[in-house]
């Protein structure tokens, strides 16, 4: 189950990273917030994925 949640979090991290990239190209408003959310989701996803494979 943790592996699935990890992959799900990585998917949403990619979505937020793309939003941050697009916001940065337009006017930059909210780009940092989207990038931080993407980083947090990626870290959470990696942690869940690794914990699923460690146990």
N, C-alpha and C positions, 0 to 999 in steps of 0.2 A: 504494500500500500504506500509506503514511503517513497518508493521509486516512482510511482505514478504521480504522487504529489510533487516530487522533485521535478519531473518532466513538465508538469502543469505550470509550476512556478517559473521554470526556464522559458516556457512558451510566452507567458505574460511579460517576462523580462524583455524578451525580444520585441514584443509589441510596444512596450513603453520606451525602449531604446529607439525604435523607429519614430515614435511620436516626438521624442526629444530631438532627434536629428531633423525632422521636418519643421518643428517649432524654431529650431536654431537657424534654419535657412530662411524662414519667413521674417519674423520680427524678434525672435529670441525670448519672448515672454513665456515663462513656464518651462523653458528648456532644461534649466538646472533641476527643477523639481521632478520632471519626468526622468531625467538621468539618475537622480538619487533613488527614485522608486524602482527603476530598472536594476540598479545595483543591489538594492536590498532584496528584491525578488530573486535575482541571480544567486546571491549568497545563500538565501533560504533554500532555494532549489538545489544548490550544490550540497548543502548540509543534509537535506532530506535524502537525496540520491546516494550520497556516501554512507549515511547511516543505514540505509536499506541494504547496501552491499557489504557492510562490515558485520552485520549481525546475522 
